[in-house]
Amino acid sequence: MPNYKPVSELGWIDFSETDKQKVMSVIELLKPDGTVDELGVGVIRNSLSDAMFPGITTIMTRAKYFFIVPRILHDFASKPPGDTKAREYLRSEENEIIEMLAKQADYLDNSGVIGITIARHNKSKPTRHRKELMRKPSTIYWNGLRAYKIYPGDLTMAHLLDAMENRALHGRMLGHQSAEGETGDDRDAETSNSNIFSLPDYDKNWKQELKIDLIPTEADFLKEKIIDNFPQTLLAQVLKDKKNTTDFLNANSFQDMCDMPFMHNLPPHTREIVLTARNFWRIMYGAHIRYNIVLHGRHGSEQVKNDCVDEWESWMRAMKSFHWSNFDRDLMWSITKQSTHLKGYTELFINQWMDKIKNQDFTPEELDALVETQEERNKQSRSKLRLQNDEKYDSWTGISEMGFRFSNANTIISDIASKIDQ
């Protein structure tokens, strides 16, 4: 009998841009090279990351996209009504810019050009065999554009595109009022003139000399937007002071950054958030070690299990000198609960883990039981620890480090700092 390999495909009916982006976000989490949050603690990491680096996400690459996206939409809003819809225009322009910037960067992966892998594939292919990037800069940067008030409205990108298309379909220039002198509903009101975005200029020829690097006026503008809207955050504090900027950019990681001299110059509350993030991971790293010990004991590699046992002993020695008085658990929960919905069993798990480690009141078996219960609740039928799981694992599984978006923030800050005072 010939070997048969079942093939599964994921499909969906694309009712709206919002629905498509929700599906794309799920697909992003299912990629095999992604880091899966087995114990559900990523929600705390994300909340602390937002508090330190608002407007920045882990899939952002270069600061220039904060200007490319609104300029494309501004161009569409400035055009007379025609057959082209906003979505079609945005898609076409983003595809063209992906190809343009990829070519400038010699198709090198470290350039920060979004879609460069697709562009490299397409450069020698006929049109019918070309691929298209699904998650484009407009969806990646939209929340950042709203956060920094470059787009000062409240609409999602999908709803803004709806409003722009609605006006175009009615044969009106954006900003043209009705006979009664009213601009229509609230969504339409946000597109009441072509200057929908706050930008340092409205240069019609911006695409002619487009490069992935910021120009000085853009760098200064983005810096001021961040400082104005989030003055007490780590991101703004780094940008405010050249010494802070230099120290931050000299750090090799988030953990390294926490020991840089500029940390002592931060406002007390800002510094407290940073140290809370660092200490949160120091404490919870132990849970991930125990998880891997259990996993590899059941379904994995004896060598990896032994390595994790050694790592556990090292972590335990480090925790004996941990200063619990420097860890503000209440601040951690306050930040988390202000920004996200926290599952009750995850809060219980984290508190129980922290209490046991702080009080040194545990056996390894008790900690393993905590971890196993949390993973089962968090992953349910996809739990890797379940006895019925017949997969085998040969390396560390789950989160091994928390960078709190440091590397992405580092790139954005570097883009800005390199062009200031030029």
C-alpha positions in Angstrom: 0.0 0.0 0.0 1.5 3.4 -1.0 2.3 5.9 1.8 -0.4 8.4 2.2 0.2 11.8 3.8 -2.9 13.7 4.7 -3.0 17.3 3.7 -5.0 19.8 5.7 -5.7 23.4 4.7 -7.1 26.4 6.5 -9.5 28.6 4.8 -12.0 31.3 5.6 -14.6 33.5 4.1 -13.1 37.0 3.9 -16.0 39.1 5.1 -14.0 42.1 6.1 -10.5 43.4 6.6 -11.0 43.1 10.4 -11.9 39.4 10.1 -8.9 38.8 7.9 -6.5 40.3 10.3 -7.9 38.3 13.2 -7.3 35.1 11.2 -3.8 36.3 10.2 -2.9 36.9 13.8 -4.0 33.3 14.7 -1.9 31.9 11.8 1.1 33.9 13.0 0.9 32.1 16.3 0.7 28.7 14.6 3.9 29.1 12.7 6.3 26.3 13.6 9.3 28.6 14.3 7.3 30.8 16.7 7.6 30.6 20.5 4.5 29.1 22.0 3.4 30.4 25.4 2.7 27.0 27.0 2.1 28.4 30.5 0.0 31.5 29.5 2.3 34.1 31.1 2.7 36.1 27.8 -0.2 38.3 28.7 1.8 39.8 31.6 4.9 40.2 29.3 2.8 42.0 26.7 1.2 44.3 29.2 4.6 45.3 30.7 6.0 45.7 27.2 3.1 48.1 26.3 3.9 50.1 29.5 7.5 50.5 28.6 7.4 50.7 24.8 3.9 51.9 23.7 3.0 51.7 20.1 5.8 49.1 19.3 5.2 45.5 18.5 7.4 42.5 17.9 6.7 42.4 14.2 7.7 46.0 13.5 11.0 46.5 11.7 11.8 50.1 10.7 10.5 53.5 11.7 9.9 54.6 8.2 6.7 52.7 7.9 5.1 55.2 10.4 5.3 57.6 7.4 4.8 55.3 4.4 1.4 54.1 5.4 -0.3 57.4 6.2 1.2 59.0 3.0 -0.3 56.3 0.8 -3.7 56.9 2.4 -3.3 60.6 2.2 -2.6 60.4 -1.5 -5.8 58.4 -2.0 -7.8 60.9 0.1 -6.4 63.7 -2.1 -7.5 62.2 -5.4 -10.8 62.9 -7.2 -13.4 60.2 -6.8 -12.8 57.4 -9.3 -13.1 53.7 -9.9 -10.2 52.8 -7.5 -11.3 51.8 -4.1 -9.2 52.6 -1.0 -8.4 49.0 -0.3 -7.3 48.4 -3.9 -5.2 51.5 -3.9 -3.5 50.7 -0.5 -2.8 47.1 -1.7 -1.3 48.2 -5.0 0.8 50.9 -3.5 2.1 48.7 -0.7 3.0 45.9 -3.1 4.9 48.4 -5.3 6.8 49.9 -2.3 7.7 46.4 -1.1 9.4 45.7 -4.4 11.0 49.1 -4.5 12.6 49.0 -1.0 13.6 45.4 -1.4 15.5 46.2 -4.6 17.2 49.1 -2.9 18.3 46.8 0.0 19.7 44.2 -2.5 17.1 41.8 -1.1 19.0 41.4 2.2 17.1 40.0 5.1 18.7 42.3 7.7 17.5 45.5 6.0 14.2 45.6 7.9 12.2 45.9 4.7 8.9 44.2 5.3 8.1 41.6 2.6 11.7 41.2 1.4 11.4 37.4 1.2 8.4 37.7 -1.0 10.1 40.3 -3.2 13.2 38.1 -3.5 10.9 35.3 -4.7 9.0 37.5 -7.1 12.0 39.3 -8.8 12.6 36.4 -11.3 9.0 35.1 -11.6 6.4 35.9 -14.2 3.3 37.7 -12.9 1.2 34.6 -12.6 3.7 32.9 -10.3 4.3 35.9 -8.0 3.3 35.8 -4.3 1.8 38.6 -2.3 2.5 39.5 1.3 -0.6 38.9 3.4 0.3 41.0 6.5 1.4 44.3 5.1 2.9 47.4 6.9 -0.5 49.0 7.1 -1.8 46.4 9.4 1.4 46.0 11.4 1.8 49.8 12.1 -1.9 50.9 12.4 -2.1 50.7 16.2 1.2 52.5 16.5 -0.1 55.3 14.2 -3.1 55.6 16.5 -1.1 55.5 19.6 1.2 58.3 18.5 -1.7 60.3 17.1 -0.2 60.3 13.6 -3.7 59.2 12.9 -5.6 61.2 15.5 -9.0 59.4 15.0 -10.5 56.4 16.8 -11.3 54.2 13.8 -9.7 50.8 13.0 -8.0 50.8 9.7 -10.8 48.7 8.2 -13.4 51.3 9.3 -11.4 54.2 8.0 -11.1 52.5 4.6 -14.8 51.9 4.7 -15.4 55.6 5.3 -13.0 56.6 2.6 -14.6 54.3 0.1 -18.1 55.4 1.1 -17.3 59.0 0.2 -15.6 57.9 -3.1 -18.7 55.8 -4.1 -20.9 58.8 -3.6 -18.8 60.8 -6.0 -17.6 63.3 -3.4 -14.1 64.7 -2.6 -13.3 64.0 1.0 -14.5 67.0 3.0 -17.4 67.8 0.8 -20.4 68.5 2.9 -24.0 67.5 2.3 -26.6 70.0 1.2 -27.6 70.5 4.8 -24.1 71.4 5.7 -23.5 68.2 7.7 -20.7 65.7 7.0 -22.7 62.5 7.8 -22.1 60.0 10.5 -19.2 59.9 12.9 -17.1 57.6 10.7 -17.4 59.9 7.7 -16.6 62.9 9.9 -13.2 61.5 10.5 -12.5 61.8 6.8 -14.0 65.2 6.5 -10.9 66.5 4.8 -7.9 65.1 3.0 -5.5 65.8 5.8 -6.6 62.8 7.8 -3.1 62.2 9.2 -0.7 64.4 11.2 2.5 64.4 9.2 5.6 66.7 9.0 4.7 67.5 5.4 2.4 66.6 2.6 4.9 66.2 -0.2 3.2 64.9 -3.3 6.5 63.6 -4.6 7.5 61.6 -1.5 7.7 58.3 -3.4 10.3 59.5 -5.9 13.2 59.4 -3.5 11.8 56.9 -1.0 14.3 55.1 1.2 13.9 52.9 4.2 15.8 55.4 6.4 14.1 58.4 8.0 14.9 61.9 6.9 15.8 64.3 9.7 12.4 66.1 9.7 10.6 62.7 10.1 12.9 61.6 12.9 12.3 64.8 14.9 8.6 64.6 14.2 8.3 61.0 15.4 10.4 61.6 18.5 8.2 64.5 19.5 5.0 62.5 18.9 6.2 59.7 21.2 7.3 62.2 23.9 4.1 64.2 23.7 1.8 61.2 23.9 3.8 59.0 26.4 6.1 61.3 28.3 6.7 59.1 31.3 7.4 55.8 29.5 10.8 54.2 29.0 10.5 54.8 25.3 10.0 58.6 25.7 12.7 58.9 28.5 15.3 57.2 26.2 14.5 59.6 23.4 14.4 62.7 25.6 18.1 62.6 26.6 21.1 61.8 24.4 22.9 60.1 27.2 19.9 57.8 27.8 19.7 57.1 24.1 23.4 56.2 23.9 23.2 53.9 26.9 20.1 52.2 25.6 21.5 51.6 22.1 24.7 50.2 23.6 22.8 47.5 25.4 22.7 44.0 23.8 19.5 42.8 25.4 16.7 43.8 27.8 18.6 42.3 30.7 21.7 44.2 29.7 19.8 47.4 29.4 18.5 47.1 33.0 22.1 47.4 34.2 23.0 50.5 32.1 23.9 53.8 33.9 20.9 55.7 32.4 18.5 53.6 34.5 19.4 55.7 37.5 18.3 58.8 35.6 14.7 57.5 34.9 11.7 58.8 36.9 11.1 56.5 39.8 7.9 55.0 38.5 9.4 54.4 35.0 12.3 52.6 36.6 10.0 50.6 38.8 8.1 49.3 35.7 11.4 48.2 34.0 12.7 46.4 37.1 9.3 44.8 37.7 9.4 43.4 34.1 13.0 42.1 34.6 12.2 40.5 38.0 8.9 39.0 36.8 10.8 36.9 34.2 13.6 36.0 36.6 11.0 34.5 38.9 8.8 32.8 36.2 11.8 31.4 34.3 12.0 28.7 36.9 8.5 27.6 36.0 9.6 27.1 32.4 12.6 25.1 33.5 10.3 22.8 35.5 8.0 22.5 32.5 10.8 21.3 30.3 12.0 18.9 33.0 8.6 17.3 33.1 8.1 17.4 29.3 11.4 15.8 28.4 11.0 13.2 31.2 7.8 12.1 29.5 8.1 12.8 25.8 11.6 14.0 25.1 15.3 13.8 25.4 17.1 12.5 28.4 20.0 14.8 27.6 17.8 17.9 27.4 16.1 16.9 30.7 19.5 16.6 32.4 20.6 20.0 31.0 17.3 21.5 32.4 18.0 19.9 35.8 21.4 21.6 35.8 19.7 24.9 34.8 17.3 24.4 37.6 20.1 24.1 40.2 21.7 27.3 38.8 18.3 29.1 38.9 17.7 28.0 42.5 21.1 29.3 43.6 20.3 32.7 41.9 16.9 32.9 43.6 18.5 32.5 47.1 20.0 36.0 46.7 16.9 37.5 44.9 15.7 40.7 46.6 12.0 40.2 46.9 11.6 43.7 48.4 12.6 45.1 45.0 9.8 43.3 43.2 6.4 45.1 43.1 3.9 42.4 42.4 1.0 44.7 42.9 2.3 47.0 40.2 2.7 44.1 37.9 -0.9 43.1 38.3 -2.2 46.7 38.1 -0.5 47.2 34.8 -1.7 43.8 33.5 -5.3 44.2 34.5 -5.5 47.8 33.1 -4.7 46.6 29.6 -5.9 43.1 29.2 -8.3 40.4 30.3 -6.5 38.1 32.6 -7.6 34.5 33.0 -8.3 33.7 36.7 -6.4 30.4 36.6 -3.3 32.2 35.2 -3.3 34.8 38.0 -3.7 32.0 40.5 -0.8 30.0 39.1 1.6 32.9 39.0 0.7 33.9 42.6 1.0 30.4 43.9 4.4 29.9 42.1 5.7 33.2 43.4 4.5 32.5 47.0 6.1 29.1 47.1 9.4 30.4 45.7 9.5 33.4 48.0 8.7 31.4 51.1 10.9 28.5 50.0 7.9 26.3 50.8 7.9 23.6 48.1 9.1 20.3 46.8 10.0 19.9 43.1 7.0 17.6 42.8 4.6 20.3 44.1 6.0 22.8 41.6 5.7 20.3 38.8 2.1 19.7 39.7 1.4 23.5 39.6 3.1 23.7 36.2 1.2 20.7 34.8 -2.2 22.0 36.0 -1.5 25.4 34.4 -0.4 24.0 31.1 -3.4 21.7 30.9 -5.8 24.6 31.6 -4.0 26.9 29.2 -3.5 24.5 26.3 -6.4 22.1 27.0 -6.5 19.4 24.3 -3.2 20.7 22.9 -1.3 20.0 26.1 2.1 18.6 25.4 2.3 17.1 28.9 -0.7 14.8 28.5 0.2 11.2 28.7 -1.6 10.4 25.4 0.7 12.8 23.5 2.9 10.6 21.2 5.1 13.4 19.9 8.8 13.5 20.8 10.7 16.7 21.7 14.5 17.2 21.4 15.0 20.8 22.5 13.8 23.4 24.9 10.0 24.0 24.4 8.2 27.3 25.2 9.5 30.7 26.2 13.2 30.7 27.0 13.7 34.5 27.3 11.6 37.6 27.6 12.9 40.6 25.7 9.9 42.8 26.3 10.2 44.1 22.7 13.6 45.6 23.4 15.1 44.7 20.0 12.2 46.3 18.1 12.3 49.4 20.3 16.1 49.5 19.8 15.7 49.6 16.0 13.0 52.3 16.1 15.1 54.4 18.5 18.2 53.9 16.4 16.4 55.0 13.3 15.3 58.2 15.0 18.6 58.9 16.8 20.7 58.5 13.7 18.9 61.3 12.0 18.4 63.8 14.8 20.5 67.0 14.6 21.6 66.3 11.1 
